[in-house]
């Protein structure tokens, strides 16, 4: 199972796990551990936590709007 497939499977299982009762959670954990090969405690931690947001681009936000600035810079004053 590749990383992308594992991520998609985790998202699907996480929703089921959140809505499940205690006995259903046990069965879901057994299935998840068998498919992904995770230890039980790690699987509980992975299924219980929220997914991390995508990383943001470092640094300040641009000061100027490039779409408005480029036509002015391309004008020929000669």
Backbone as CSV, one residue per row, in Angstrom:
resi,resn,N_x,N_y,N_z,CA_x,CA_y,CA_z,C_x,C_y,C_z
1,UNK,0.854,-1.172,0.000,0.000,0.000,0.000,0.900,1.234,0.000
2,UNK,0.720,2.096,-0.989,1.522,3.299,-1.110,1.075,4.389,-0.140
3,UNK,1.831,5.453,-0.100,1.564,6.531,0.843,0.235,7.230,0.531
4,UNK,-0.050,7.477,-0.738,-1.305,8.145,-1.102,-2.517,7.279,-0.783
5,UNK,-2.425,5.991,-1.060,-3.526,5.091,-0.747,-3.742,4.999,0.751
6,UNK,-2.643,4.956,1.506,-2.744,4.875,2.962,-3.402,6.135,3.525
7,UNK,-3.068,7.298,2.954,-3.653,8.566,3.404,-5.153,8.602,3.129
8,UNK,-5.553,8.160,1.934,-6.973,8.136,1.577,-7.733,7.153,2.467
9,UNK,-7.135,5.999,2.724,-7.760,5.003,3.595,-7.890,5.551,5.012
10,UNK,-6.872,6.239,5.490,-6.901,6.821,6.830,-8.043,7.819,6.970
11,UNK,-8.243,8.675,5.962,-9.323,9.664,6.020,-10.691,8.981,6.066
12,UNK,-10.862,7.923,5.283,-12.138,7.209,5.277,-12.389,6.526,6.621
13,UNK,-11.369,5.894,7.160,-11.503,5.191,8.438,-11.690,6.185,9.577
14,UNK,-11.024,7.333,9.519,-11.119,8.337,10.590,-12.564,8.792,10.781
15,UNK,-13.293,8.986,9.684,-14.696,9.400,9.786,-15.539,8.301,10.427
16,UNK,-15.316,7.058,10.001,-16.043,5.934,10.613,-15.719,5.816,12.088
17,UNK,-14.442,5.980,12.436,-13.977,5.823,13.814,-14.595,6.884,14.720
18,UNK,-14.704,8.123,14.219,-15.265,9.216,15.011,-16.713,8.954,15.408
19,UNK,-17.486,8.381,14.479,-18.918,8.192,14.688,-19.260,6.865,15.364
20,UNK,-18.290,6.003,15.562,-18.541,4.647,16.044,-18.677,4.592,17.564
21,UNK,-19.359,3.529,18.030,-19.439,3.264,19.466,-18.143,2.577,19.909
22,UNK,-18.039,2.316,21.194,-16.803,1.747,21.729,-16.517,0.358,21.143
23,UNK,-17.522,-0.467,21.034,-17.294,-1.813,20.489,-16.974,-1.762,18.998
24,UNK,-17.607,-0.834,18.282,-17.312,-0.682,16.856,-15.898,-0.150,16.646
25,UNK,-15.453,0.725,17.540,-14.097,1.267,17.437,-13.054,0.160,17.550
26,UNK,-13.314,-0.808,18.402,-12.386,-1.926,18.565,-12.248,-2.714,17.258
27,UNK,-13.388,-2.964,16.599,-13.359,-3.699,15.335,-12.663,-2.871,14.247
28,UNK,-12.923,-1.572,14.223,-12.282,-0.697,13.240,-10.773,-0.678,13.460
29,UNK,-10.341,-0.625,14.718,-8.911,-0.638,15.035,-8.250,-1.931,14.572
30,UNK,-8.925,-3.056,14.815,-8.377,-4.342,14.377,-8.184,-4.361,12.862
31,UNK,-9.201,-3.891,12.142,-9.122,-3.853,10.683,-8.003,-2.917,10.219
32,UNK,-7.932,-1.721,10.825,-6.943,-0.723,10.423,-5.523,-1.218,10.686
33,UNK,-5.307,-1.852,11.822,-3.981,-2.386,12.147,-3.583,-3.514,11.192
34,UNK,-4.540,-4.340,10.818,-4.245,-5.438,9.905,-3.895,-4.927,8.510
35,UNK,-4.604,-3.908,8.044,-4.385,-3.403,6.685,-3.097,-2.597,6.594
36,UNK,-2.891,-1.689,7.559,-1.753,-0.762,7.471,-0.493,-1.266,8.174
37,UNK,-0.636,-2.234,9.058,0.529,-2.753,9.759,0.982,-1.872,10.918
38,UNK,0.092,-1.006,11.410,0.431,-0.141,12.541,0.220,-0.891,13.850
39,UNK,0.942,-0.485,14.897,0.662,-0.982,16.239,-0.625,-0.345,16.726
40,UNK,-1.287,-1.016,17.633,-2.616,-0.582,18.065,-2.605,0.811,18.700
41,UNK,-1.669,1.090,19.591,-1.613,2.396,20.260,-1.351,3.517,19.260
42,UNK,-0.482,3.272,18.282,-0.205,4.285,17.268,-1.444,4.517,16.408
43,UNK,-2.157,3.452,16.088,-3.367,3.581,15.277,-4.422,4.408,16.004
44,UNK,-4.561,4.209,17.318,-5.502,5.010,18.103,-5.122,6.477,18.030
45,UNK,-3.842,6.772,18.161,-3.369,8.152,18.117,-3.613,8.775,16.750
46,UNK,-3.351,8.013,15.689,-3.523,8.533,14.335,-5.008,8.780,14.028
47,UNK,-5.869,7.885,14.449,-7.292,8.020,14.158,-7.973,9.081,15.022
48,UNK,-7.435,9.367,16.180,-8.072,10.307,17.100,-7.691,11.756,16.836
49,UNK,-6.538,11.990,16.231,-6.093,13.359,16.032,-6.635,13.921,14.725
50,UNK,-6.686,15.245,14.647,-7.107,15.911,13.418,-5.972,15.872,12.404
51,UNK,-6.312,15.877,11.134,-5.246,15.929,10.120,-4.543,17.281,10.159
52,UNK,-3.247,17.288,9.858,-2.472,18.520,9.846,-2.842,19.348,8.618
53,UNK,-2.906,20.664,8.773,-3.173,21.498,7.592,-1.960,21.499,6.672
54,UNK,-2.151,21.767,5.395,-1.007,21.788,4.480,-0.024,22.893,4.869
55,UNK,1.269,22.688,4.638,2.256,23.695,5.031,2.065,24.990,4.247
56,UNK,2.281,26.086,4.942,2.149,27.384,4.297,3.473,27.809,3.695
57,UNK,3.386,28.673,2.719,4.569,29.208,2.069,5.271,30.155,3.045
58,UNK,6.566,29.991,3.293,7.245,30.843,4.262,7.443,32.265,3.735
59,UNK,7.576,33.190,4.642,7.885,34.568,4.266,6.665,35.471,4.274
60,UNK,6.928,36.730,3.991,5.854,37.713,3.971,4.991,37.553,2.742
61,UNK,3.802,38.104,2.813,2.921,38.122,1.651,3.433,39.179,0.688
62,UNK,3.195,39.003,-0.604,3.669,39.990,-1.573,3.044,41.355,-1.305
63,UNK,3.817,42.377,-1.527,3.362,43.735,-1.255,2.498,44.275,-2.395
64,UNK,2.792,43.884,-3.616,2.103,44.425,-4.788,1.291,43.338,-5.478
65,UNK,0.243,43.777,-6.169,-0.560,42.877,-6.987,0.111,42.765,-8.354
66,UNK,0.670,41.629,-8.669,1.440,41.443,-9.894,0.600,41.627,-11.157
67,UNK,-0.682,41.275,-11.098,-1.530,41.391,-12.280,-1.728,42.849,-12.700
68,UNK,-1.746,43.756,-11.739,-1.897,45.180,-12.053,-0.554,45.824,-12.368
69,UNK,0.503,45.317,-11.819,1.814,45.936,-11.936,2.515,45.604,-13.259
70,UNK,2.369,44.395,-13.756,3.084,43.965,-14.962,2.754,44.781,-16.219
71,UNK,1.502,45.100,-16.505,1.245,45.900,-17.707,1.905,47.292,-17.656
72,UNK,1.976,47.889,-16.493,2.600,49.195,-16.342,4.107,49.091,-16.580
73,UNK,4.708,48.030,-16.082,6.150,47.853,-16.257,6.533,47.546,-17.705
74,UNK,5.603,46.949,-18.449,5.889,46.578,-19.837,5.687,47.732,-20.826
75,UNK,5.143,48.857,-20.374,4.938,49.999,-21.262,6.265,50.503,-21.794
76,UNK,6.261,50.923,-23.054,7.471,51.440,-23.686,7.408,52.958,-23.681
77,UNK,8.320,53.591,-22.953,8.354,55.056,-22.842,9.338,55.678,-23.831
78,UNK,9.746,54.980,-24.811,10.773,55.491,-25.699,10.319,55.873,-27.013
